[in-house]
Amino acid sequence: MSERDCKARELAEFAFLQVFENDDTIDEVEFLFIKRLALSDGIVDDDERRVLGRIFGRVDQRRVSAEVWESIVTMKARFEIE
């Protein structure tokens, strides 16, 4: 398995085991960790986009701070995450 695959897997594991299992939302610290992990090599590849799309797709705007929601919207636009 390549290092690229590991980053996508780590993103999925963190999000679904730590974030959504815990309280089904993302706080600022969790978002920053996800962002730092995704950008650890300076790019967001297709596997990371897919995983990030799944993560962000589960976030309910009403359950996160305005800052976290804006950060998600900005990251989705910047890295073409659906």
MARDREN-240850 format. One record per atom (N, C-alpha, C): residue number from 1; x, y, z; atom name. Coordinates in steps of 0.02 Angstrom, whole numbers, plus 50000, padded with zeros to 5 digits. Example, Ala and Ser with C-alpha at 12.3 -4.5 7.8 and 13.67 -1.06 7.14 Angstrom:
// residues 2
<1, <50660, 49716, 50390>, 'N'>
<1, <50615, 49775, 50390>, 'CA'>
<1, <50660, 49835, 50390>, 'C'>
<2, <50642, 49888, 50354>, 'N'>
<2, <50684, 49947, 50357>, 'CA'>
<2, <50645, 50002, 50394>, 'C'>
***
This chain:
// residues 82
<1, <50043, 49941, 50000>, 'N'>
<1, <50000, 50000, 50000>, 'CA'>
<1, <50045, 50062, 50000>, 'C'>
<2, <50029, 50110, 49959>, 'N'>
<2, <50070, 50170, 49954>, 'CA'>
<2, <50055, 50218, 50010>, 'C'>
<3, <50099, 50267, 50019>, 'N'>
<3, <50088, 50319, 50070>, 'CA'>
<3, <50024, 50357, 50056>, 'C'>
<4, <50008, 50367, 49992>, 'N'>
<4, <49947, 50403, 49973>, 'CA'>
<4, <49886, 50366, 49999>, 'C'>
<5, <49885, 50300, 49990>, 'N'>
<5, <49829, 50261, 50015>, 'CA'>
<5, <49823, 50267, 50090>, 'C'>
<6, <49879, 50269, 50124>, 'N'>
<6, <49879, 50273, 50197>, 'CA'>
<6, <49846, 50337, 50220>, 'C'>
<7, <49857, 50393, 50186>, 'N'>
<7, <49827, 50456, 50207>, 'CA'>
<7, <49751, 50453, 50200>, 'C'>
<8, <49726, 50426, 50146>, 'N'>
<8, <49654, 50420, 50137>, 'CA'>
<8, <49625, 50375, 50191>, 'C'>
<9, <49658, 50320, 50205>, 'N'>
<9, <49634, 50273, 50256>, 'CA'>
<9, <49635, 50307, 50324>, 'C'>
<10, <49689, 50343, 50339>, 'N'>
<10, <49694, 50378, 50404>, 'CA'>
<10, <49639, 50430, 50412>, 'C'>
<11, <49623, 50466, 50358>, 'N'>
<11, <49568, 50514, 50360>, 'CA'>
<11, <49503, 50480, 50377>, 'C'>
<12, <49489, 50425, 50343>, 'N'>
<12, <49427, 50389, 50354>, 'CA'>
<12, <49424, 50361, 50425>, 'C'>
<13, <49478, 50331, 50448>, 'N'>
<13, <49479, 50303, 50515>, 'CA'>
<13, <49468, 50357, 50568>, 'C'>
<14, <49504, 50412, 50562>, 'N'>
<14, <49497, 50466, 50611>, 'CA'>
<14, <49425, 50492, 50612>, 'C'>
<15, <49400, 50508, 50553>, 'N'>
<15, <49334, 50538, 50549>, 'CA'>
<15, <49279, 50493, 50575>, 'C'>
<16, <49280, 50431, 50554>, 'N'>
<16, <49224, 50388, 50571>, 'CA'>
<16, <49232, 50354, 50638>, 'C'>
<17, <49292, 50348, 50664>, 'N'>
<17, <49301, 50318, 50730>, 'CA'>
<17, <49305, 50369, 50785>, 'C'>
<18, <49335, 50427, 50772>, 'N'>
<18, <49344, 50477, 50823>, 'CA'>
<18, <49291, 50532, 50820>, 'C'>
<19, <49277, 50558, 50761>, 'N'>
<19, <49232, 50615, 50755>, 'CA'>
<19, <49159, 50593, 50759>, 'C'>
<20, <49137, 50553, 50712>, 'N'>
<20, <49066, 50537, 50707>, 'CA'>
<20, <49044, 50486, 50760>, 'C'>
<21, <49088, 50443, 50780>, 'N'>
<21, <49071, 50395, 50833>, 'CA'>
<21, <49060, 50431, 50899>, 'C'>
<22, <49099, 50484, 50909>, 'N'>
<22, <49097, 50521, 50972>, 'CA'>
<22, <49035, 50564, 50979>, 'C'>
<23, <49023, 50609, 50931>, 'N'>
<23, <48967, 50656, 50938>, 'CA'>
<23, <48933, 50673, 50872>, 'C'>
<24, <48951, 50639, 50819>, 'N'>
<24, <48920, 50647, 50754>, 'CA'>
<24, <48925, 50717, 50725>, 'C'>
<25, <48979, 50751, 50743>, 'N'>
<25, <48992, 50818, 50714>, 'CA'>
<25, <49067, 50831, 50714>, 'C'>
<26, <49088, 50887, 50687>, 'N'>
<26, <49159, 50905, 50684>, 'CA'>
<26, <49169, 50971, 50719>, 'C'>
<27, <49215, 50973, 50766>, 'N'>
<27, <49232, 51037, 50797>, 'CA'>
<27, <49294, 51065, 50762>, 'C'>
<28, <49316, 51124, 50784>, 'N'>
<28, <49372, 51158, 50751>, 'CA'>
<28, <49436, 51118, 50755>, 'C'>
<29, <49451, 51088, 50812>, 'N'>
<29, <49512, 51049, 50821>, 'CA'>
<29, <49511, 50988, 50775>, 'C'>
<30, <49454, 50954, 50772>, 'N'>
<30, <49448, 50896, 50729>, 'CA'>
<30, <49455, 50915, 50655>, 'C'>
<31, <49423, 50971, 50635>, 'N'>
<31, <49430, 50994, 50566>, 'CA'>
<31, <49502, 51009, 50549>, 'C'>
<32, <49537, 51044, 50593>, 'N'>
<32, <49607, 51061, 50580>, 'CA'>
<32, <49650, 50999, 50575>, 'C'>
<33, <49637, 50948, 50615>, 'N'>
<33, <49674, 50885, 50610>, 'CA'>
<33, <49662, 50852, 50542>, 'C'>
<34, <49599, 50849, 50521>, 'N'>
<34, <49581, 50820, 50456>, 'CA'>
<34, <49616, 50858, 50400>, 'C'>
<35, <49613, 50924, 50403>, 'N'>
<35, <49644, 50965, 50351>, 'CA'>
<35, <49720, 50955, 50350>, 'C'>
<36, <49751, 50955, 50408>, 'N'>
<36, <49824, 50945, 50412>, 'CA'>
<36, <49844, 50877, 50385>, 'C'>
<37, <49806, 50826, 50400>, 'N'>
<37, <49821, 50759, 50375>, 'CA'>
<37, <49813, 50757, 50299>, 'C'>
<38, <49759, 50784, 50274>, 'N'>
<38, <49746, 50784, 50202>, 'CA'>
<38, <49800, 50822, 50163>, 'C'>
<39, <49825, 50876, 50193>, 'N'>
<39, <49874, 50919, 50159>, 'CA'>
<39, <49946, 50904, 50179>, 'C'>
<40, <49958, 50849, 50214>, 'N'>
<40, <50024, 50835, 50240>, 'CA'>
<40, <50078, 50832, 50185>, 'C'>
<41, <50057, 50815, 50124>, 'N'>
<41, <50105, 50814, 50068>, 'CA'>
<41, <50094, 50872, 50019>, 'C'>
<42, <50050, 50918, 50038>, 'N'>
<42, <50039, 50977, 49997>, 'CA'>
<42, <49986, 50970, 49943>, 'C'>
<43, <49958, 50910, 49934>, 'N'>
<43, <49906, 50900, 49884>, 'CA'>
<43, <49849, 50859, 49914>, 'C'>
<44, <49792, 50863, 49880>, 'N'>
<44, <49736, 50821, 49897>, 'CA'>
<44, <49722, 50778, 49835>, 'C'>
<45, <49736, 50713, 49841>, 'N'>
<45, <49728, 50668, 49784>, 'CA'>
<45, <49656, 50643, 49779>, 'C'>
<46, <49642, 50603, 49728>, 'N'>
<46, <49574, 50579, 49716>, 'CA'>
<46, <49547, 50538, 49774>, 'C'>
<47, <49588, 50495, 49803>, 'N'>
<47, <49565, 50454, 49859>, 'CA'>
<47, <49548, 50498, 49918>, 'C'>
<48, <49589, 50548, 49931>, 'N'>
<48, <49576, 50594, 49987>, 'CA'>
<48, <49513, 50635, 49973>, 'C'>
<49, <49504, 50657, 49910>, 'N'>
<49, <49443, 50693, 49892>, 'CA'>
<49, <49381, 50651, 49905>, 'C'>
<50, <49384, 50588, 49887>, 'N'>
<50, <49327, 50543, 49896>, 'CA'>
<50, <49311, 50536, 49971>, 'C'>
<51, <49363, 50525, 50011>, 'N'>
<51, <49352, 50517, 50083>, 'CA'>
<51, <49328, 50582, 50115>, 'C'>
<52, <49360, 50638, 50096>, 'N'>
<52, <49339, 50702, 50123>, 'CA'>
<52, <49267, 50718, 50103>, 'C'>
<53, <49248, 50701, 50042>, 'N'>
<53, <49179, 50711, 50020>, 'CA'>
<53, <49130, 50672, 50064>, 'C'>
<54, <49148, 50611, 50082>, 'N'>
<54, <49105, 50570, 50126>, 'CA'>
<54, <49102, 50601, 50196>, 'C'>
<55, <49159, 50624, 50220>, 'N'>
<55, <49161, 50655, 50287>, 'CA'>
<55, <49118, 50718, 50287>, 'C'>
<56, <49133, 50763, 50241>, 'N'>
<56, <49097, 50827, 50240>, 'CA'>
<56, <49023, 50818, 50224>, 'C'>
<57, <49006, 50767, 50187>, 'N'>
<57, <48936, 50753, 50170>, 'CA'>
<57, <48895, 50735, 50231>, 'C'>
<58, <48927, 50712, 50283>, 'N'>
<58, <48891, 50693, 50345>, 'CA'>
<58, <48884, 50751, 50393>, 'C'>
<59, <48917, 50807, 50380>, 'N'>
<59, <48915, 50863, 50426>, 'CA'>
<59, <48851, 50903, 50415>, 'C'>
<60, <48815, 50914, 50470>, 'N'>
<60, <48754, 50953, 50469>, 'CA'>
<60, <48772, 51025, 50488>, 'C'>
<61, <48761, 51071, 50443>, 'N'>
<61, <48778, 51142, 50454>, 'CA'>
<61, <48750, 51168, 50520>, 'C'>
<62, <48692, 51144, 50540>, 'N'>
<62, <48661, 51168, 50602>, 'CA'>
<62, <48696, 51144, 50665>, 'C'>
<63, <48740, 51094, 50658>, 'N'>
<63, <48772, 51065, 50717>, 'CA'>
<63, <48846, 51084, 50724>, 'C'>
<64, <48871, 51126, 50679>, 'N'>
<64, <48941, 51148, 50684>, 'CA'>
<64, <48943, 51224, 50689>, 'C'>
<65, <48999, 51249, 50713>, 'N'>
<65, <49006, 51322, 50718>, 'CA'>
<65, <49009, 51352, 50648>, 'C'>
<66, <48994, 51416, 50644>, 'N'>
<66, <48997, 51452, 50580>, 'CA'>
<66, <49067, 51450, 50551>, 'C'>
<67, <49117, 51453, 50594>, 'N'>
<67, <49187, 51451, 50571>, 'CA'>
<67, <49205, 51384, 50540>, 'C'>
<68, <49184, 51330, 50572>, 'N'>
<68, <49198, 51263, 50546>, 'CA'>
<68, <49161, 51254, 50480>, 'C'>
<69, <49098, 51275, 50477>, 'N'>
<69, <49060, 51267, 50414>, 'CA'>
<69, <49094, 51306, 50358>, 'C'>
<70, <49115, 51367, 50371>, 'N'>
<70, <49149, 51407, 50319>, 'CA'>
<70, <49214, 51374, 50298>, 'C'>
<71, <49250, 51346, 50345>, 'N'>
<71, <49313, 51310, 50329>, 'CA'>
<71, <49299, 51250, 50284>, 'C'>
<72, <49246, 51214, 50299>, 'N'>
<72, <49228, 51156, 50257>, 'CA'>
<72, <49210, 51179, 50187>, 'C'>
<73, <49168, 51230, 50182>, 'N'>
<73, <49147, 51257, 50116>, 'CA'>
<73, <49209, 51280, 50077>, 'C'>
<74, <49254, 51315, 50109>, 'N'>
<74, <49315, 51340, 50077>, 'CA'>
<74, <49359, 51282, 50053>, 'C'>
<75, <49368, 51232, 50095>, 'N'>
<75, <49411, 51175, 50076>, 'CA'>
<75, <49380, 51136, 50019>, 'C'>
<76, <49314, 51127, 50020>, 'N'>
<76, <49280, 51092, 49966>, 'CA'>
<76, <49289, 51128, 49900>, 'C'>
<77, <49283, 51194, 49900>, 'N'>
<77, <49291, 51233, 49839>, 'CA'>
<77, <49364, 51232, 49815>, 'C'>
<78, <49409, 51242, 49860>, 'N'>
<78, <49480, 51247, 49842>, 'CA'>
<78, <49507, 51183, 49812>, 'C'>
<79, <49485, 51125, 49839>, 'N'>
<79, <49512, 51062, 49817>, 'CA'>
<79, <49463, 51019, 49777>, 'C'>
<80, <49408, 51052, 49754>, 'N'>
<80, <49358, 51020, 49712>, 'CA'>
<80, <49333, 50956, 49743>, 'C'>
<81, <49311, 50961, 49804>, 'N'>
<81, <49284, 50904, 49841>, 'CA'>
<81, <49209, 50906, 49835>, 'C'>
<82, <49180, 50851, 49814>, 'N'>
<82, <49107, 50849, 49806>, 'CA'>
<82, <49074, 50818, 49867>, 'C'>
***
